[in-house]
């Protein structure tokens, strides 16, 4: 079994014109998906009351803690030294969530203990898939 990491964090869902809503998303990282970070949001803040998971590159998390980063569905912007805002863009709208930078940085550092940066491997599944695609070429 490959090592995994899970960390619940405090955050605030920011909605202009309304007070920020405190939420407790869970950050996840696994050696099985060494390039990806997952954020699980609780059911009460999702459109369908089922909860929602966003997945993005661990390198985006690393970059976004120190400078604005991201050009796709997930964008990060540091706000001073203690807060980081992550925007989640979807076809039906956008959610803005404010995190404590220290919590995100601690999670990122803990992920390095699972898989060191630069040591990510896609594993034998990718090799097998490529061999099947290329049919022994």
VMD Tcl script that draws the C-alpha trace (Angstrom):
set ca {
  {0.00 0.00 0.00}
  {1.34 3.42 -0.93}
  {1.57 6.08 1.82}
  {-1.11 8.76 2.01}
  {-1.70 11.99 3.89}
  {-4.91 13.65 5.04}
  {-5.27 16.95 6.90}
  {-8.41 18.83 7.92}
  {-7.99 22.61 7.78}
  {-9.96 25.67 8.70}
  {-11.02 27.94 5.87}
  {-13.64 30.51 4.96}
  {-15.91 30.50 1.95}
  {-15.95 34.10 0.73}
  {-19.14 35.44 -0.84}
  {-19.29 39.17 -1.64}
  {-22.04 40.90 0.31}
  {-22.23 38.13 2.93}
  {-20.14 37.23 5.96}
  {-17.44 34.65 5.21}
  {-18.67 31.14 6.04}
  {-16.33 29.00 8.17}
  {-15.75 25.57 6.62}
  {-13.52 22.52 7.31}
  {-12.22 21.10 4.01}
  {-9.84 18.15 4.01}
  {-6.56 18.21 2.10}
  {-5.38 14.86 0.74}
  {-2.19 13.64 -0.89}
  {-1.21 10.12 -1.92}
  {1.91 8.49 -3.32}
  {-0.44 6.72 -5.74}
  {-1.06 10.12 -7.40}
  {2.22 11.91 -6.68}
  {1.56 15.01 -8.78}
  {-1.96 15.70 -7.42}
  {-3.43 17.36 -4.34}
  {-7.11 16.90 -3.48}
  {-9.36 19.19 -1.47}
  {-12.61 17.67 -0.21}
  {-15.30 20.19 0.67}
  {-18.14 19.31 3.05}
  {-21.64 18.62 1.74}
  {-23.20 21.76 3.22}
  {-21.18 24.02 0.89}
  {-21.80 22.13 -2.36}
  {-24.62 22.74 -4.83}
  {-25.93 19.20 -4.58}
  {-25.34 18.68 -0.84}
  {-23.08 15.72 -1.70}
  {-19.72 17.38 -1.09}
  {-17.20 18.10 -3.79}
  {-13.54 17.29 -4.43}
  {-11.17 19.48 -6.42}
  {-7.89 18.07 -7.71}
  {-4.93 20.10 -8.89}
  {-1.15 19.91 -9.18}
  {0.99 19.84 -6.04}
  {3.31 22.24 -7.88}
  {0.44 24.76 -8.10}
  {0.04 24.62 -4.33}
  {3.77 25.19 -3.92}
  {3.84 28.15 -6.35}
  {0.62 29.70 -5.09}
  {1.86 30.07 -1.52}
  {4.40 32.68 -2.60}
  {2.93 34.31 -5.74}
  {-0.24 34.35 -7.82}
  {-0.43 31.04 -9.71}
  {-2.79 29.08 -11.90}
  {-4.44 29.82 -15.21}
  {-7.14 27.14 -15.30}
  {-9.93 26.04 -13.02}
  {-7.85 26.51 -9.85}
  {-6.04 29.75 -9.11}
  {-4.15 30.81 -6.00}
  {-3.26 34.23 -4.65}
  {-1.34 34.92 -1.43}
  {-2.98 37.66 0.66}
  {-0.31 39.01 2.96}
  {1.79 36.62 5.00}
  {-0.96 34.73 6.78}
  {-3.69 34.05 4.21}
  {-3.96 32.42 0.81}
  {-7.02 32.60 -1.41}
  {-7.88 29.77 -3.77}
  {-10.42 30.33 -6.53}
  {-12.27 27.33 -7.93}
  {-13.77 28.03 -11.37}
  {-16.56 25.81 -12.73}
  {-19.03 26.19 -15.61}
  {-21.81 27.17 -13.18}
  {-19.78 29.68 -11.17}
  {-16.79 30.35 -9.00}
  {-16.03 29.72 -5.33}
  {-13.45 31.71 -3.40}
  {-11.98 30.08 -0.31}
  {-9.55 31.75 2.09}
  {-7.08 29.48 3.89}
  {-4.45 30.08 6.52}
  {-1.14 30.00 4.67}
  {0.56 28.16 7.54}
  {-1.90 25.25 7.26}
  {-1.37 24.93 3.51}
  {2.40 25.17 3.89}
  {2.39 22.54 6.67}
  {0.36 20.19 4.44}
  {2.74 20.75 1.53}
  {5.77 20.00 3.74}
  {4.09 16.85 5.03}
  {3.43 15.77 1.42}
  {7.19 15.95 0.80}
  {7.63 13.27 3.46}
  {5.28 11.03 1.45}
  {6.97 11.72 -1.92}
  {9.97 14.02 -2.19}
  {9.79 16.72 -4.87}
  {11.49 15.48 -8.02}
  {11.03 11.84 -6.95}
  {7.48 11.50 -8.26}
  {6.96 8.40 -10.35}
  {3.89 7.44 -12.28}
  {4.52 3.80 -11.54}
  {4.27 0.52 -13.38}
  {0.68 1.23 -14.46}
  {1.90 3.98 -16.81}
  {4.68 1.79 -18.21}
  {2.19 -0.99 -18.90}
  {-0.26 1.45 -20.47}
  {2.42 2.89 -22.74}
  {3.54 -0.59 -23.81}
  {-0.05 -1.47 -24.71}
  {-0.52 1.79 -26.62}
  {2.71 1.44 -28.53}
  {2.23 -2.31 -29.05}
  {5.87 -3.11 -28.44}
  {7.25 -0.38 -30.75}
}
mol new
graphics top color blue
foreach p $ca { graphics top sphere $p radius 0.5 }
foreach p [lrange $ca 0 end-1] q [lrange $ca 1 end] { graphics top cylinder $p $q radius 0.2 }
display resetview
